[in-house]
């Protein structure tokens, strides 16, 4: 769907905005002995999804980077459509 964000396109196709599954990653972390992480993400909804799968998120660390002409077209709709922090 040209011009759509991933979450909007998912909804237009009848899916949830975010179809990612966190359980496999959580299980890998557990098997490696990690029960807690500092999560590198700009999307606040990822922290509870990790916690719901048994991984304690002790801190959400945002990506900090300047926008460029190239990535601004990608970032702007995401900021508007979702609670994304840059």
C-alpha distances in whole Angstrom, upper triangle without the diagonal:
4,6,6,8,9,11,9,6,9,11,9,9,13,14,15,14,16,17,19,23,25,28,29,29,31,33,33,34,37,38,39,41,38,38,37,35,34,30,28,25,24,22,25,24,24,28,29,26,29,32,31,31,35,34,35,34,36,34,31,31,28,27,28,27,27,24,24,22,20,19,19,15,14,17,17,14,15,18,17,15,18,21,21,24,25
4,6,9,10,13,11,9,12,14,12,13,17,17,18,16,18,19,21,25,27,30,31,30,33,35,35,36,39,40,40,42,40,40,38,35,34,30,28,25,24,23,26,25,25,29,30,28,30,33,33,33,36,35,37,34,37,35,31,31,28,26,27,26,25,21,21,19,17,16,16,13,12,15,15,12,14,18,17,15,18,21,21,24,23
4,7,10,12,10,9,13,14,12,14,17,18,18,16,17,19,21,25,27,30,31,30,32,35,35,35,38,40,40,42,39,39,37,34,33,29,27,23,21,20,24,23,24,27,29,27,29,32,32,33,36,34,35,33,35,33,29,29,25,24,25,23,22,19,18,17,15,14,13,10,9,12,12,9,11,14,13,12,15,19,18,21,21
4,6,8,6,6,9,10,9,12,14,14,14,12,14,16,18,22,24,27,28,27,29,32,32,33,36,37,37,39,36,36,34,32,30,26,25,21,19,18,21,20,21,24,25,24,26,29,29,29,32,31,32,30,33,30,27,27,24,23,24,23,23,19,20,18,17,15,15,11,10,12,12,8,10,13,12,10,12,16,16,19,19
4,5,5,6,8,10,11,12,14,13,13,10,11,14,15,19,21,24,25,24,26,29,29,29,32,34,34,35,33,32,31,28,26,23,21,17,16,14,17,16,17,21,22,20,23,25,25,26,29,28,29,26,29,27,23,23,20,19,21,20,20,17,18,18,16,13,13,11,8,10,10,7,7,10,10,8,10,13,12,16,16
4,6,5,6,9,10,11,12,11,10,7,8,10,12,15,18,21,22,21,23,26,26,27,29,31,31,33,30,30,28,26,25,21,20,16,15,14,17,15,15,19,20,18,20,23,23,23,26,25,27,25,28,26,22,22,20,19,21,21,22,19,20,20,18,15,16,14,11,12,13,10,9,12,13,10,11,14,13,17,18
4,5,5,6,9,10,11,9,7,4,6,9,11,15,17,20,21,21,23,25,26,26,29,31,31,33,30,29,28,26,25,21,20,16,15,13,15,13,14,18,18,16,19,21,21,22,25,24,25,23,26,25,21,22,20,20,22,22,23,21,23,23,21,18,18,16,13,13,14,11,9,12,12,8,9,12,12,16,18
4,5,5,6,9,10,9,9,7,10,12,15,18,20,24,25,25,26,29,30,30,32,35,35,36,33,33,31,29,28,24,23,20,18,16,18,16,18,21,21,20,22,25,24,25,28,28,29,27,30,28,25,25,23,23,25,25,25,22,23,23,21,19,18,16,13,14,14,10,10,13,12,8,10,14,14,18,20
4,5,5,6,9,9,10,8,10,12,14,18,21,24,24,25,27,29,30,30,33,34,35,37,34,34,32,30,30,26,25,21,20,18,20,18,19,23,23,21,24,26,25,26,29,29,30,29,32,30,27,27,25,24,26,26,26,23,24,23,21,19,19,16,14,16,16,12,12,16,15,12,13,17,17,21,22
4,5,5,6,5,6,5,8,8,11,15,18,20,21,22,24,26,27,28,30,32,33,34,32,31,30,28,28,24,24,21,20,17,19,17,17,21,21,18,21,24,22,23,26,26,28,27,30,29,25,26,25,24,27,27,28,25,26,26,24,21,22,19,16,18,18,15,14,17,16,13,14,17,17,21,23
4,5,5,5,6,6,9,10,14,17,20,22,24,24,26,28,29,30,32,34,35,36,34,33,32,30,30,26,26,22,21,18,20,17,18,22,21,19,22,25,23,24,27,28,29,28,31,30,27,28,26,26,28,29,29,27,28,28,26,23,23,21,18,19,19,15,15,17,16,12,13,17,18,22,24
4,5,7,9,9,12,13,17,20,23,25,27,27,29,31,32,33,35,37,38,39,37,36,35,33,33,29,29,25,24,21,23,21,22,25,25,23,26,28,27,27,31,31,33,31,34,33,30,31,29,29,31,30,31,28,29,28,26,24,24,21,19,20,20,16,16,19,17,14,16,19,20,24,26
4,6,9,10,12,12,15,18,21,24,25,26,28,29,30,32,34,35,36,38,36,35,35,33,33,29,29,26,25,22,24,21,22,26,25,23,25,28,26,26,30,30,32,31,35,33,30,32,30,29,32,32,32,30,30,29,27,25,25,23,20,22,22,19,18,21,20,17,18,21,22,26,28
4,7,9,11,11,15,17,20,22,24,25,27,28,30,31,33,34,36,37,35,34,34,32,33,29,29,26,25,22,23,20,21,25,23,21,24,26,24,25,28,29,31,30,34,33,30,32,30,30,33,33,34,31,33,32,30,27,28,25,23,24,24,20,19,22,21,17,18,21,22,26,28
4,6,8,7,11,13,17,19,20,21,23,25,26,27,29,31,32,33,31,30,30,29,29,25,25,23,22,19,20,17,18,21,20,17,20,23,21,21,25,25,27,27,30,29,27,28,27,27,30,31,32,30,31,31,28,26,26,24,21,22,23,19,18,21,20,16,16,19,20,24,26
4,5,6,9,12,15,17,19,20,21,23,25,25,27,29,30,31,29,28,27,26,26,23,23,20,19,16,17,14,15,18,17,14,17,19,17,18,22,23,24,23,27,26,23,25,24,25,28,28,30,28,30,30,28,25,25,23,20,20,21,18,16,18,18,14,13,16,17,21,23
4,7,9,12,15,18,19,20,21,23,25,25,27,29,30,31,28,27,26,25,24,21,20,17,16,13,14,12,13,16,16,14,17,19,18,19,22,22,23,22,25,24,21,23,21,22,24,25,26,24,26,26,24,21,21,20,17,17,17,14,12,15,14,11,10,13,14,17,20
4,6,9,11,14,16,16,17,20,21,21,23,25,26,27,25,24,23,21,21,18,18,15,15,11,13,10,10,14,13,11,14,16,15,16,19,19,21,19,23,22,19,20,19,20,23,24,25,24,26,26,24,21,22,20,17,17,18,16,13,15,16,13,11,13,13,17,19
4,6,10,12,14,14,16,18,19,20,22,24,25,26,24,23,23,22,22,19,19,17,17,14,16,13,12,15,15,12,14,17,15,15,19,19,21,20,24,23,21,22,22,22,25,26,28,27,28,29,26,23,24,23,20,20,22,19,16,19,20,16,15,17,17,20,22
4,6,9,10,11,12,15,16,17,19,20,21,23,21,20,20,19,19,16,16,14,16,13,15,12,10,13,13,10,11,14,13,13,16,16,18,18,21,21,18,20,19,20,23,24,27,26,27,28,26,23,24,23,20,20,22,20,17,19,21,18,16,17,17,19,21
4,6,7,8,10,11,13,14,16,17,19,20,18,18,18,17,19,16,17,16,18,15,16,13,11,13,13,9,10,13,11,10,13,14,16,16,20,20,19,21,21,22,25,27,29,29,30,32,29,26,27,27,23,23,25,23,20,22,24,21,19,19,19,22,24
4,6,6,6,9,10,11,12,14,16,17,15,14,14,14,15,13,15,14,16,14,14,12,9,11,11,7,6,10,9,7,10,10,13,13,17,17,16,18,19,20,24,25,28,28,30,32,30,26,28,28,24,23,26,24,21,23,25,22,19,19,19,21,23
4,6,5,6,9,10,10,12,14,15,14,13,14,15,17,15,17,17,20,18,18,15,12,13,12,9,8,10,9,6,9,10,13,14,18,19,19,21,22,23,27,29,32,32,34,36,33,30,32,32,28,27,30,28,25,26,28,26,23,23,22,24,26
4,5,5,6,9,10,11,12,14,13,14,15,15,18,16,18,18,21,19,20,18,14,15,15,12,11,13,13,9,11,11,15,16,20,21,20,22,23,23,27,29,32,32,34,35,33,30,32,32,28,28,31,29,26,28,30,27,25,25,24,26,27
4,5,5,6,9,10,11,13,11,12,13,12,14,12,14,15,18,17,18,16,12,13,14,11,9,12,12,9,11,10,13,13,17,17,17,18,20,20,24,26,29,29,31,33,30,27,30,30,26,26,29,28,24,26,28,26,23,23,22,23,24
4,5,5,6,9,10,11,9,9,10,10,13,12,15,16,19,17,17,16,12,12,12,10,7,9,10,6,7,6,10,11,14,16,16,18,20,21,25,27,30,31,33,35,33,30,32,32,28,27,30,29,26,27,29,27,24,23,22,23,25
4,5,5,6,9,10,9,10,12,13,16,16,18,19,23,21,21,19,16,16,16,13,11,12,12,8,9,9,12,14,17,19,20,21,23,24,28,30,34,34,36,38,36,33,35,35,31,31,34,33,29,30,33,30,27,27,26,27,29
4,5,5,6,9,9,10,12,13,16,15,17,19,22,21,22,20,17,17,18,15,12,14,15,11,11,10,14,15,18,19,19,21,23,23,27,29,32,33,35,37,34,31,34,34,31,30,33,33,29,31,33,31,28,28,26,27,28
4,5,5,6,5,7,9,9,12,12,15,17,20,20,20,19,15,15,16,14,11,12,14,11,10,8,11,12,14,16,17,18,20,21,25,27,31,32,34,36,34,31,33,34,30,29,32,32,28,29,32,30,27,26,25,25,26
4,5,5,5,6,9,11,14,15,18,20,23,22,22,21,17,16,17,15,12,12,13,10,9,8,11,13,15,18,19,20,23,24,28,30,34,35,37,40,38,34,36,37,34,33,35,35,31,32,35,33,29,28,27,28,29
4,5,7,9,12,14,17,18,20,22,26,25,25,24,20,20,20,18,15,16,17,13,12,12,14,17,19,21,22,23,26,27,30,32,36,37,39,41,39,36,38,39,35,35,38,37,33,35,37,35,32,31,30,31,32
4,6,9,11,12,15,16,18,21,25,25,25,24,20,19,21,19,16,17,18,15,14,12,14,16,17,19,20,21,24,25,28,30,34,35,37,40,37,34,37,38,34,34,37,37,33,34,37,35,32,31,29,30,30
4,6,9,11,15,16,19,22,25,25,24,24,21,19,20,19,15,16,18,15,12,11,12,15,16,18,20,21,24,25,28,31,35,36,38,41,39,36,38,39,36,35,38,38,34,35,38,36,33,31,30,30,31
4,6,7,11,12,15,18,22,21,21,20,17,15,17,16,12,13,15,13,10,8,9,11,12,14,16,17,20,22,25,28,31,33,35,38,36,33,35,36,33,31,34,34,31,31,34,33,29,28,26,26,27
4,7,11,12,16,18,21,21,19,19,16,13,14,14,11,10,12,10,7,5,6,9,10,13,15,17,20,22,26,28,32,34,36,39,37,34,35,37,33,31,34,34,30,30,33,32,28,26,25,25,27
4,7,9,13,15,18,18,16,17,14,11,13,13,10,9,12,11,9,5,4,6,6,9,12,14,17,19,22,25,29,31,33,36,35,31,33,34,31,29,31,32,28,28,30,29,26,24,23,22,24
4,6,9,12,15,15,14,15,12,10,12,13,9,10,13,13,11,7,6,5,6,7,9,10,14,15,19,22,25,27,30,33,31,28,29,31,28,26,28,29,25,25,28,27,23,21,20,19,20
4,6,9,12,13,13,14,12,10,13,14,11,12,15,15,14,10,9,6,6,5,6,7,10,12,15,18,22,24,27,30,29,25,26,28,25,23,26,26,23,22,26,25,22,19,17,16,17
4,6,9,10,10,11,8,7,11,11,9,11,14,14,14,10,10,6,8,6,5,6,8,10,14,17,20,21,24,27,26,22,23,25,22,20,23,23,19,19,22,22,18,16,14,14,15
4,7,9,10,12,10,10,13,14,12,14,17,17,17,14,13,10,11,9,6,5,6,7,10,13,16,18,21,24,22,19,20,22,19,17,20,21,17,17,21,20,17,15,13,12,12
4,5,7,9,8,9,12,12,12,14,17,17,18,15,15,11,13,10,7,6,5,6,10,12,15,16,19,22,20,17,18,19,16,14,17,17,14,14,17,16,13,12,9,9,10
4,6,9,9,10,13,14,14,16,18,19,20,18,17,14,15,12,8,8,5,6,9,11,14,14,17,20,19,15,15,17,14,11,13,14,11,10,13,14,11,9,6,5,6
4,6,6,8,11,11,12,14,16,17,19,16,16,13,15,13,9,10,8,10,13,15,17,17,20,22,21,17,17,18,15,12,14,14,10,10,13,12,8,7,5,7,9
4,5,6,8,10,11,12,14,16,17,15,14,11,13,11,8,10,9,12,15,17,19,20,23,25,24,20,20,21,18,16,17,17,13,12,14,14,10,7,7,8,11
4,6,6,7,9,10,11,13,15,14,14,12,14,13,10,13,13,15,18,20,22,22,25,27,26,22,22,22,19,17,18,17,14,14,15,13,10,8,9,11,14
4,6,5,6,9,10,11,13,11,12,9,13,12,9,12,12,14,17,19,22,22,25,27,25,22,22,23,19,18,20,19,15,15,18,16,12,11,11,12,15
4,5,5,6,9,10,11,9,8,6,9,9,7,10,12,14,18,20,23,24,27,29,28,24,25,26,23,20,22,22,18,18,20,19,15,13,13,13,16
4,5,5,6,9,10,9,9,8,11,11,11,14,15,18,21,24,27,27,30,32,31,27,27,28,25,23,24,23,19,20,21,19,16,14,15,16,19
4,5,5,7,9,9,10,10,13,14,12,15,16,18,22,24,27,27,30,32,30,26,27,27,24,22,24,23,19,20,21,19,16,15,15,17,20
4,5,5,7,5,7,7,11,12,11,14,16,18,21,24,27,27,30,32,31,27,28,29,25,23,26,25,21,22,24,22,18,17,17,18,20
4,5,5,5,5,6,10,12,12,15,17,20,23,26,29,30,33,35,34,30,31,32,28,26,28,27,23,24,26,24,20,18,19,20,22
4,6,7,9,10,13,15,15,19,20,23,26,29,32,32,35,37,35,31,32,32,29,27,29,28,24,25,26,24,20,19,20,22,24
4,6,9,11,14,16,16,19,21,23,26,29,32,33,35,37,35,32,33,33,29,28,30,29,25,26,28,26,22,21,22,23,25
4,6,9,12,15,16,19,21,24,27,30,33,34,37,39,37,33,35,35,32,30,32,31,28,28,30,28,25,23,23,24,27
4,6,9,12,13,15,18,20,24,27,30,31,34,36,34,31,32,33,30,28,30,30,26,26,29,27,23,22,21,22,24
4,6,9,11,14,17,20,23,26,29,31,34,36,35,31,32,33,30,28,30,30,26,26,28,27,23,21,21,21,23
4,6,7,10,13,16,19,22,26,27,30,33,32,28,29,30,27,25,27,27,23,23,25,24,21,18,18,17,19
4,7,10,13,16,19,22,26,27,31,34,33,29,30,32,29,26,28,29,25,24,27,26,23,20,19,18,20
4,6,10,13,15,19,22,24,27,30,29,26,26,29,26,23,25,26,22,21,24,24,20,17,16,15,16
4,6,10,12,16,19,21,24,27,26,22,23,25,22,19,21,22,18,17,20,20,17,14,12,11,13
4,7,9,13,16,18,21,24,24,20,21,23,21,18,20,22,18,17,21,21,18,15,13,11,11
4,6,9,13,14,18,21,20,17,17,20,17,14,17,18,15,14,17,18,15,13,10,7,7
4,6,10,12,15,18,17,14,15,17,15,13,15,17,14,14,18,18,16,14,11,9,7
4,7,10,13,16,16,13,14,17,16,13,15,18,15,14,18,19,17,16,12,9,6
4,7,9,13,13,11,11,15,14,11,14,17,15,14,18,20,18,17,14,11,8
4,6,10,11,9,9,13,13,11,13,16,15,14,17,20,19,18,15,13,9
4,7,8,6,6,9,10,8,10,13,13,12,15,17,17,17,14,13,9
4,5,5,6,9,10,10,11,15,15,15,17,20,20,20,17,16,13
4,6,5,7,10,10,11,14,15,16,18,20,21,22,19,18,15
4,6,7,8,10,11,13,14,16,18,19,20,21,18,18,16
4,5,5,6,9,11,11,12,15,16,17,18,15,15,12
4,5,5,6,9,10,10,12,14,15,16,14,14,11
4,6,6,7,9,11,12,13,15,17,15,16,14
4,6,6,7,9,11,12,13,15,12,14,12
4,6,5,6,9,10,11,12,9,10,9
4,5,5,6,9,10,12,10,11,10
4,5,5,6,8,11,10,12,12
4,5,5,6,8,7,9,10
4,6,6,6,5,7,8
4,6,8,8,10,12
4,7,8,12,13
4,5,9,12
4,7,10
4,7
4
